Amino acid sequence: MTDEPGATSRRRRNSDRARMVLVGIVVAALAVAALSFVSGQWGIGCSTTDEYALAVAPALAPAVGEALARADTGCAAFEITAEEPGDVASRLGTGAGAPDLWIPEGGWWARRAQDNAAGSVRTISFPLATSPLVLAGAPDAVPVAPNWRSALGLAGLDLGNPLRTGTAAGVIRAALAETADNPVAVGTVRSALAVHAQREGARREEPPTGQAALERIEGDDVIVTTEQQVQVHRRTRERDLDVWIPENGTVMVDYPIVVTAPDPDRNARAARTGAALADALHAADARAILSREGFRDGVGHALPDIRGLGTVPVLELQDDAIMSEAMRTWTLLALPVRTLIVVDVSESMRRPVDGTTPLELVAQAAQAADDVFPDSVSAGLWMFASDIGVPGRDYVEIAPVRRFDTMIGSETQREIVTSLDKWVPDSTGTGTALYDTVLEAFRTAQAGYDPRAVNSVIVVTDGGNDDPGGIGKDELLAALGRLRDPARPVPVLTVGVTDAADGNVLAEIATATGGSSYLAGDPSELAQILVSALADRSRR
């Protein structure tokens, strides 16, 4: 019989269980394949064949591959990659490696990606398929909650990463859709997200998604998934799952075709091919494949053959600005700090002012940070002055960027970074090689960029540039402008120590990278300023 919303579903498998398990293994392999080249009927009778990169949500990729292998829409072929929507949206920021066409898990990802995309991002089709968002767990393990806002408070819920997956983002959309007309209730959603965001920030790697996540369910675990993924699991595995949605409804995850080619001419060609692709995937044969794999049609009609949840109420978020604000809050709370701290050790930093050197003040500030930040912080330490590194280099690396709890010999990374006064080179330069060092630090931080962290460079100095043999300010700012990548932000946060610091120059450097500039006119303020710089997430 049909699974009712909020009810437990238990159904026996047919006797040919071994065959179905084999099918499931094949489906799972297709879903996670790095590349799947689709040809089928494409290009028959054509003198040349155009190839297009097509990124598809992992749950949908096997069905799309099978459907296109039988389709004919002209002289085109597709290289399919199964990718989470957040991974694709990130690449669209620069255009580097961006696909020509995209079928995301959740059409809202296209609207979000457009804000920072290097080229045009356009949805050109009615959804190919839909699937209701659900909570799933072992039989009798999913608690009944009156709404999605309450579901966010379930003790066993593993929300996942809404910066990467459609399902995790979908739960937040559902909770906000329930409360959009009530500012107080919206605030409670953000409060509920805080616990999940902090838990996400403590992870060392991305959590499993799709069928891999369903297979790991045990005990009281509850995960966010879709009706479609539950149907695949039931058909191909040895166990059933309990599924639930609240009585007021759920978000319908949709799968439209989106044109994403960054180059304008390529974008126009991809749009024409995408229209033909949409026709092929809306054809009867393709719809039959999608239905067999547990997807509803683009309208959201219930699955045939008494499968799934039947007719469900649909929640829709009318104002995407509310979702954008919630995701900013998530980012602030979830992403750990990853920073490279670059400290000026030139002569002026080692000259006493009222009995204390600026460098000693910086060391005290570093100790203050030790009391504030958790082990999830990753930080590295450079020291710079004119010609203190290898010949022609103006910095020395004391420690590369590592988590604070990493052991290096008998010391932790935390102890090394926060005891920076121990590592000042015996022989240091007299000048402040600010511009050359900032550029190298920015390049280093970009090369080690971590998409799961708030990446930054913190530069601490008591002066402006004093290195006639190095690059000039205009050259530095131009280089930072060329290297800056909106999809991989690395703000430079500048900290001026004492009134001698060139505040205007430091502000220009920070602005060129989307960073912030701090000045400590009163040395007693330096400790709090350095802590604030290390915590600065406003430019993510």
VEXPASE-435313 format. One line per 2 residues: number of its first residue (from 1); their letters; for each residue x, y, z of C-alpha. Coordinates in Angstrom, 3 decimals. Example, Ala and Ser with C-alpha at 12.3 -4.5 7.8 and 13.67 -1.06 7.14 Angstrom:
1 = AS = 12.300:-4.500:7.800  13.670:-1.060:7.140
This chain:
1 = MT = 0.000:0.000:0.000  1.036:3.634:-0.378
3 = DE = 3.360:5.068:2.276  1.502:7.895:4.008
5 = PG = 3.405:11.013:5.155  4.798:10.410:8.634
7 = AT = 4.139:6.679:8.547  6.614:3.794:8.639
9 = SR = 7.034:1.894:5.394  7.803:-1.787:5.561
11 = RR = 7.618:-3.982:2.483  9.131:-7.352:1.682
13 = RN = 11.506:-7.826:-1.203  10.671:-10.210:-4.038
15 = SD = 12.352:-13.576:-4.257  14.848:-12.435:-6.864
17 = RA = 16.737:-10.354:-4.272  20.198:-11.254:-5.558
19 = RM = 19.434:-9.882:-8.996  18.164:-6.615:-7.525
21 = VL = 21.235:-6.220:-5.333  23.393:-6.609:-8.439
23 = VG = 21.354:-3.945:-10.207  21.851:-1.633:-7.236
25 = IV = 25.602:-2.110:-7.336  25.661:-1.198:-11.014
27 = VA = 23.476:1.877:-10.398  25.686:3.052:-7.542
29 = AL = 28.810:2.586:-9.647  27.333:4.682:-12.420
31 = AV = 26.305:7.422:-10.000  29.799:7.945:-8.653
33 = AA = 31.713:7.411:-11.874  34.089:10.272:-12.488
35 = LS = 33.328:10.404:-16.193  30.753:8.675:-18.340
37 = FV = 30.891:9.299:-22.089  27.465:9.116:-23.673
39 = SG = 27.071:8.508:-27.383  24.215:6.146:-28.245
41 = QW = 22.310:7.547:-31.213  23.972:10.951:-31.034
43 = GI = 25.815:12.051:-34.164  24.507:9.384:-36.555
45 = GC = 24.642:10.787:-40.068  26.638:13.873:-38.976
47 = ST = 29.915:14.850:-40.606  31.097:16.299:-37.281
49 = TD = 29.974:15.858:-33.695  30.068:18.612:-31.068
51 = EY = 30.946:17.481:-27.552  29.476:19.162:-24.475
53 = AL = 30.380:18.820:-20.798  27.248:17.972:-18.818
55 = AV = 27.334:17.999:-14.995  24.466:16.013:-13.452
57 = AP = 23.324:15.498:-9.871  24.698:12.107:-8.715
59 = AL = 21.235:10.651:-8.023  20.098:11.473:-11.554
61 = AP = 23.293:10.722:-13.505  22.702:6.973:-14.136
63 = AV = 19.183:7.569:-15.473  20.332:10.448:-17.687
65 = GE = 23.168:8.322:-19.050  20.807:5.471:-19.865
67 = AL = 18.244:7.760:-21.481  20.797:9.571:-23.642
69 = AR = 22.311:6.289:-24.791  18.984:5.671:-26.583
71 = AD = 18.234:9.218:-27.702  18.908:11.211:-30.863
73 = TG = 18.821:14.995:-30.763  21.306:15.787:-33.493
75 = CA = 25.050:16.145:-33.942  26.061:16.327:-30.287
77 = AF = 27.678:14.105:-27.689  27.952:14.558:-23.939
79 = EI = 30.641:13.914:-21.399  28.685:13.369:-18.188
81 = TA = 30.086:13.977:-14.712  28.130:13.133:-11.562
83 = EE = 28.639:16.132:-9.258  27.095:17.680:-6.174
85 = PG = 25.554:21.098:-6.914  27.784:23.037:-4.533
87 = DV = 30.903:21.712:-6.274  29.624:22.884:-9.667
89 = AS = 28.464:26.261:-8.345  31.940:26.875:-6.908
91 = RL = 33.627:26.309:-10.273  31.213:28.631:-12.024
93 = GT = 32.727:31.508:-10.032  35.824:31.585:-12.235
95 = GA = 34.600:29.620:-15.215  37.655:27.371:-14.974
97 = GA = 36.511:23.796:-15.583  32.872:24.892:-15.723
99 = PD = 30.505:22.553:-17.594  28.546:23.657:-20.641
101 = LW = 25.279:22.341:-19.204  24.172:21.413:-15.699
103 = IP = 21.325:19.451:-14.135  21.525:20.322:-10.412
105 = EG = 19.726:18.734:-7.484  17.487:21.714:-6.736
107 = GW = 16.809:24.423:-9.282  17.543:27.063:-6.646
109 = WA = 21.264:26.315:-7.069  21.190:27.979:-10.493
111 = RR = 19.832:31.197:-9.003  22.452:31.131:-6.286
113 = AQ = 25.314:30.381:-8.702  24.366:33.281:-10.961
115 = DN = 25.335:35.797:-8.281  29.050:34.972:-8.532
117 = AA = 29.327:33.204:-11.894  31.964:34.243:-14.415
119 = GS = 29.435:33.853:-17.251  25.714:33.572:-17.840
121 = VR = 23.819:30.928:-15.855  20.323:30.314:-17.260
123 = TI = 17.668:27.718:-16.551  16.199:26.719:-19.919
125 = SF = 13.855:23.839:-19.203  10.901:22.722:-17.152
127 = PL = 12.211:20.243:-14.527  13.040:16.836:-15.950
129 = AT = 12.094:15.203:-12.670  11.261:15.918:-9.042
131 = SP = 11.447:14.103:-5.724  10.099:15.052:-2.275
133 = LV = 12.578:15.723:0.490  12.278:13.213:3.368
135 = LA = 13.944:12.113:6.573  15.037:8.485:6.648
137 = GA = 16.263:6.077:9.297  16.099:2.470:10.409
139 = PD = 12.571:1.071:10.905  10.850:2.725:13.882
141 = AV = 13.843:5.067:14.371  12.538:8.295:12.813
143 = PV = 10.757:10.465:15.394  7.597:12.271:14.358
145 = AP = 8.001:16.064:14.412  5.254:18.583:13.658
147 = NW = 7.316:20.540:11.122  10.754:20.895:9.551
149 = RS = 11.782:23.486:12.108  11.265:20.885:14.832
151 = AL = 13.036:18.267:12.733  16.178:20.402:12.822
153 = GL = 16.231:19.811:16.564  16.142:15.996:16.384
155 = AG = 19.044:14.574:18.356  20.032:11.966:15.782
157 = LD = 19.708:14.164:12.682  22.740:14.427:10.401
159 = LG = 21.875:17.397:8.212  24.909:17.261:5.919
161 = NP = 26.572:20.194:4.197  24.099:22.689:2.664
163 = LR = 26.978:24.485:0.936  27.431:21.355:-1.167
165 = TG = 24.311:19.164:-1.406  20.766:19.752:-2.568
167 = TA = 19.159:17.737:0.221  20.847:19.599:3.105
169 = AG = 20.011:22.953:1.521  16.477:21.696:0.924
171 = VI = 15.813:21.146:4.630  16.760:24.742:5.379
173 = RA = 14.477:25.937:2.565  11.631:23.844:3.971
175 = AL = 12.050:25.212:7.491  12.218:28.786:6.183
177 = AE = 9.180:28.256:3.934  7.176:27.284:7.020
179 = TA = 8.206:30.438:8.862  8.834:33.063:6.155
181 = DN = 5.973:35.300:7.338  7.122:35.234:10.964
183 = PV = 10.463:36.968:11.691  10.604:35.468:15.174
185 = AV = 10.165:31.957:13.788  12.826:32.614:11.140
187 = GT = 15.159:33.490:13.990  14.487:30.130:15.649
189 = VR = 15.434:28.361:12.413  18.780:30.152:12.441
191 = SA = 19.282:29.174:16.070  18.530:25.540:15.255
193 = LA = 21.028:25.668:12.391  23.794:26.834:14.715
195 = VH = 24.188:23.383:16.305  24.406:21.667:12.921
197 = AQ = 26.773:24.307:11.550  29.182:23.912:14.455
199 = RE = 29.049:20.135:14.094  29.794:20.500:10.395
201 = GA = 32.739:22.756:11.165  34.299:20.040:13.326
203 = RR = 34.317:17.450:10.518  37.648:16.528:8.955
205 = EE = 36.073:15.497:5.616  32.841:15.743:3.665
207 = PP = 30.067:13.445:4.955  28.781:10.679:2.654
209 = TG = 25.841:11.449:0.391  23.257:9.514:-1.610
211 = QA = 23.210:5.739:-1.272  26.470:5.776:0.705
213 = AL = 24.747:7.816:3.419  21.709:5.491:3.493
215 = ER = 23.919:2.432:3.830  25.591:3.882:6.938
217 = IE = 22.342:4.383:8.849  22.329:2.530:12.140
219 = GD = 20.659:2.842:15.526  18.895:6.178:15.922
221 = DV = 20.591:7.841:12.948  18.330:10.089:10.876
223 = IV = 19.475:11.589:7.573  18.043:13.946:4.978
225 = TT = 17.423:12.357:1.596  14.765:12.122:-1.121
227 = EQ = 11.922:9.756:-1.848  13.836:8.684:-4.970
229 = QV = 16.930:7.661:-3.028  14.802:5.665:-0.596
231 = QV = 13.122:3.872:-3.514  16.497:2.882:-4.962
233 = HR = 17.674:1.681:-1.554  14.557:-0.418:-1.019
235 = RT = 14.847:-1.984:-4.435  18.520:-2.830:-4.271
237 = RE = 19.353:-3.503:-0.606  18.537:-6.086:2.013
239 = RD = 16.732:-3.782:4.433  13.866:-1.325:4.552
241 = LD = 13.919:2.260:5.789  11.532:4.364:7.809
243 = VW = 10.635:7.620:6.028  8.875:10.743:7.267
245 = IP = 7.675:14.181:6.248  5.594:16.518:8.433
247 = EN = 1.880:16.919:7.839  2.308:20.442:6.478
249 = GT = 4.392:19.164:3.575  7.896:19.173:2.163
251 = VM = 10.128:20.770:-0.436  10.026:19.218:-3.895
253 = VD = 13.609:18.826:-5.127  13.621:19.523:-8.866
255 = YP = 16.108:18.837:-11.661  16.062:21.444:-14.486
257 = IV = 18.565:21.917:-17.319  20.824:24.942:-16.828
259 = VT = 23.197:26.522:-19.356  26.527:27.342:-17.697
261 = AP = 29.212:27.683:-20.416  31.189:30.828:-19.454
263 = DP = 32.113:31.896:-22.994  29.201:33.836:-24.587
265 = DR = 29.429:32.097:-27.987  29.767:28.684:-26.370
267 = NA = 26.885:29.566:-24.034  24.620:30.315:-27.010
269 = RA = 25.492:27.006:-28.696  25.035:25.117:-25.424
271 = AR = 21.599:26.706:-25.019  20.472:25.388:-28.410
273 = TG = 21.855:21.940:-27.628  20.329:22.096:-24.156
275 = AA = 16.889:22.663:-25.677  17.316:19.510:-27.760
277 = LA = 18.588:17.695:-24.667  15.476:18.759:-22.766
279 = DA = 13.254:17.394:-25.545  15.082:14.070:-25.425
281 = LH = 14.846:13.770:-21.648  11.172:14.717:-21.610
283 = AA = 10.344:12.046:-24.193  8.304:9.005:-23.185
285 = DA = 11.239:6.569:-23.114  13.275:8.857:-20.871
287 = RA = 10.319:9.508:-18.561  9.854:5.752:-18.176
289 = IL = 13.494:5.353:-17.139  13.246:8.198:-14.637
291 = SR = 10.046:6.770:-13.152  11.600:3.323:-12.836
293 = EG = 14.472:4.907:-10.896  12.032:6.487:-8.431
295 = FR = 11.784:10.032:-9.823  8.480:11.840:-10.098
297 = DG = 7.680:13.850:-13.212  8.459:17.552:-13.445
299 = VG = 5.099:18.482:-11.891  5.573:16.237:-8.863
301 = HA = 2.796:13.706:-9.450  2.883:10.671:-7.179
303 = LP = 4.854:7.651:-8.349  2.822:4.914:-10.095
305 = DI = 2.331:1.366:-8.805  1.646:2.478:-5.227
307 = RG = 5.265:3.428:-4.652  6.552:6.159:-2.429
309 = LG = 4.664:8.690:-0.341  1.758:9.355:-2.655
311 = TV = 0.433:12.891:-2.962  2.225:15.296:-0.608
313 = PV = 1.695:18.994:0.240  4.499:21.112:-1.238
315 = LE = 6.276:23.901:0.645  7.719:26.729:-1.437
317 = LQ = 10.051:29.500:-0.316  8.945:32.683:-2.050
319 = DD = 11.865:34.923:-1.057  15.332:33.561:-1.839
321 = AI = 16.897:36.453:0.087  15.865:34.706:3.314
323 = MS = 17.717:31.585:2.197  20.784:33.609:1.224
325 = EA = 20.899:35.177:4.676  20.557:31.762:6.330
327 = MR = 23.432:30.414:4.240  25.619:33.370:5.226
329 = TW = 24.867:32.557:8.851  25.743:28.926:8.213
331 = TL = 29.044:29.924:6.617  29.984:32.090:9.564
333 = LA = 29.290:29.284:12.019  30.353:26.172:10.132
335 = LP = 33.557:26.906:8.311  36.754:26.628:10.334
337 = VR = 39.571:29.150:10.125  42.472:28.487:7.751
339 = TL = 44.982:31.344:7.774  48.605:32.176:7.110
341 = IV = 49.949:34.652:9.701  52.753:36.831:8.304
343 = VD = 54.667:38.858:10.918  57.063:41.722:10.262
345 = VS = 60.373:41.183:12.123  62.262:44.101:10.595
347 = ES = 64.439:46.385:12.716  61.621:48.743:13.672
349 = MR = 59.534:45.840:15.021  62.429:44.921:17.341
351 = RP = 63.053:48.484:18.597  61.613:49.147:22.121
353 = VD = 58.795:51.657:22.480  58.143:52.543:26.135
355 = GT = 60.125:49.497:27.162  58.334:46.982:24.929
357 = TP = 58.973:46.158:21.281  56.077:45.910:18.811
359 = LE = 57.152:42.322:18.180  56.716:41.500:21.868
361 = LV = 53.206:42.991:21.714  52.402:40.774:18.746
363 = AQ = 53.661:37.744:20.657  51.321:38.637:23.536
365 = AA = 48.441:38.938:21.087  49.232:35.492:19.726
367 = QA = 49.009:34.104:23.237  45.609:35.743:23.613
369 = AD = 44.416:33.877:20.525  45.480:30.641:22.187
371 = DV = 42.683:31.032:24.732  39.992:31.725:22.153
373 = FP = 40.249:29.360:19.208  39.516:25.629:19.059
375 = DS = 41.725:22.893:17.679  39.843:23.104:14.354
377 = VS = 41.738:26.327:13.553  44.446:25.813:10.933
379 = AG = 47.229:28.400:10.889  50.746:28.787:9.574
381 = LW = 53.467:31.299:10.445  55.869:33.335:8.312
383 = MF = 58.278:36.058:9.402  59.503:38.707:6.995
385 = AS = 62.044:41.486:6.561  64.352:42.427:3.706
387 = DI = 66.519:39.484:2.590  66.068:37.188:5.596
389 = GV = 65.058:34.149:3.598  67.017:32.284:0.974
391 = PG = 68.831:34.671:-1.403  66.300:36.886:-3.129
393 = RD = 63.492:36.006:-0.699  62.240:38.235:2.097
395 = YV = 60.473:35.747:4.382  61.101:32.524:6.263
397 = EI = 58.459:29.876:6.849  58.343:28.969:10.521
399 = AP = 55.430:26.534:10.087  53.183:25.670:7.136
401 = VR = 49.413:25.847:7.609  48.262:22.951:9.815
403 = RF = 45.523:22.322:12.364  46.282:23.574:15.851
405 = DT = 46.107:20.035:17.251  48.726:18.633:14.838
407 = MI = 51.773:17.261:16.657  55.187:18.253:15.273
409 = GS = 57.732:16.409:17.343  56.961:17.198:20.953
411 = ET = 54.991:20.370:20.219  51.582:21.109:18.774
413 = QR = 51.020:23.511:15.908  49.170:25.717:18.403
415 = EI = 52.281:25.999:20.575  54.487:26.848:17.604
417 = VT = 52.224:29.547:16.173  51.274:31.199:19.455
419 = SL = 54.870:31.262:20.742  56.125:33.195:17.749
421 = DK = 58.731:35.159:19.745  60.732:31.894:20.005
423 = WV = 61.188:31.690:16.246  62.533:35.128:15.299
425 = PD = 65.634:34.564:13.106  68.939:35.559:14.673
427 = ST = 69.799:37.657:11.645  66.971:39.774:10.267
429 = GT = 66.824:42.500:7.668  66.378:46.149:8.478
431 = GT = 63.747:46.946:5.855  60.090:45.991:5.562
433 = AL = 59.668:43.927:2.392  55.896:44.263:2.611
435 = YD = 54.814:44.090:-1.026  56.865:41.086:-2.129
437 = TV = 55.895:39.143:0.985  52.170:39.894:0.722
439 = LE = 52.124:38.686:-2.887  53.939:35.444:-2.061
441 = AF = 51.732:34.826:0.969  48.583:35.385:-1.105
443 = RT = 49.772:32.941:-3.767  50.657:30.355:-1.114
445 = AQ = 47.273:30.643:0.590  45.478:30.353:-2.757
447 = AG = 47.468:27.243:-3.671  46.429:25.584:-0.396
449 = YD = 42.818:26.787:-0.538  40.380:24.682:1.481
451 = PR = 36.739:25.000:0.328  35.559:23.823:3.757
453 = AV = 37.284:26.701:5.570  37.423:30.475:5.808
455 = NS = 40.770:31.082:4.106  42.805:34.229:4.764
457 = VI = 46.222:35.840:5.121  46.913:38.006:8.188
459 = VV = 49.747:40.502:7.757  51.122:42.195:10.904
461 = TD = 53.484:45.148:10.453  54.448:48.498:12.002
463 = GG = 55.302:50.212:8.730  54.834:50.508:5.017
465 = ND = 57.007:48.986:2.316  60.738:49.684:2.708
467 = DP = 62.377:47.506:0.076  63.670:49.434:-2.940
469 = GG = 64.689:46.225:-4.704  61.172:44.761:-4.667
471 = IG = 57.920:45.379:-6.515  55.976:48.613:-6.141
473 = KD = 52.526:49.172:-4.728  50.822:49.499:-8.113
475 = EL = 52.410:46.252:-9.281  51.259:44.485:-6.099
477 = LA = 47.672:45.723:-6.346  47.489:44.826:-10.053
479 = AL = 48.792:41.313:-9.341  46.329:40.797:-6.483
481 = GR = 43.518:41.953:-8.766  44.478:39.429:-11.435
483 = LR = 44.855:36.565:-8.962  41.722:37.242:-6.914
485 = DP = 39.156:34.470:-7.433  35.565:35.066:-6.188
487 = AR = 34.976:31.317:-6.064  38.090:30.781:-3.910
489 = PV = 38.256:33.910:-1.729  41.466:34.577:0.199
491 = PV = 41.123:38.000:1.871  44.286:39.646:3.147
493 = LT = 43.624:41.062:6.619  46.155:43.736:7.521
495 = VG = 47.048:44.672:11.093  48.989:47.894:11.649
497 = VT = 51.028:47.964:14.853  51.435:51.461:16.410
499 = DA = 50.788:54.798:14.711  53.867:54.334:12.508
501 = AD = 52.014:51.848:10.285  50.963:53.161:6.873
503 = GN = 47.215:52.761:7.307  46.353:53.906:3.783
505 = VL = 48.592:51.346:2.110  47.411:48.549:4.396
507 = AE = 43.788:49.435:3.629  44.466:49.347:-0.131
509 = IA = 46.026:45.893:0.147  43.086:44.593:2.161
511 = TA = 40.516:46.101:-0.202  42.212:44.580:-3.269
513 = TG = 41.547:41.097:-1.880  38.177:41.654:-0.197
515 = GS = 39.790:41.796:3.231  39.699:44.126:6.220
517 = SY = 42.279:46.489:7.694  42.909:47.018:11.412
519 = LA = 45.056:49.686:13.085  46.256:49.520:16.682
521 = GD = 47.063:53.120:17.567  47.140:52.075:21.205
523 = PS = 49.425:49.035:21.697  47.089:47.719:24.375
525 = EL = 44.482:47.172:21.653  46.687:44.868:19.598
527 = AQ = 45.784:41.610:21.301  42.050:42.065:20.686
529 = IL = 42.666:43.256:17.121  44.742:40.205:16.255
531 = VS = 42.049:37.950:17.699  39.431:39.821:15.631
533 = AL = 41.513:39.429:12.476  41.908:35.706:13.048
535 = AD = 38.146:35.396:13.518  37.259:37.667:10.575
537 = RS = 34.764:35.769:8.389  32.826:38.719:7.028
539 = RR = 34.370:38.520:3.579  33.761:34.816:2.924
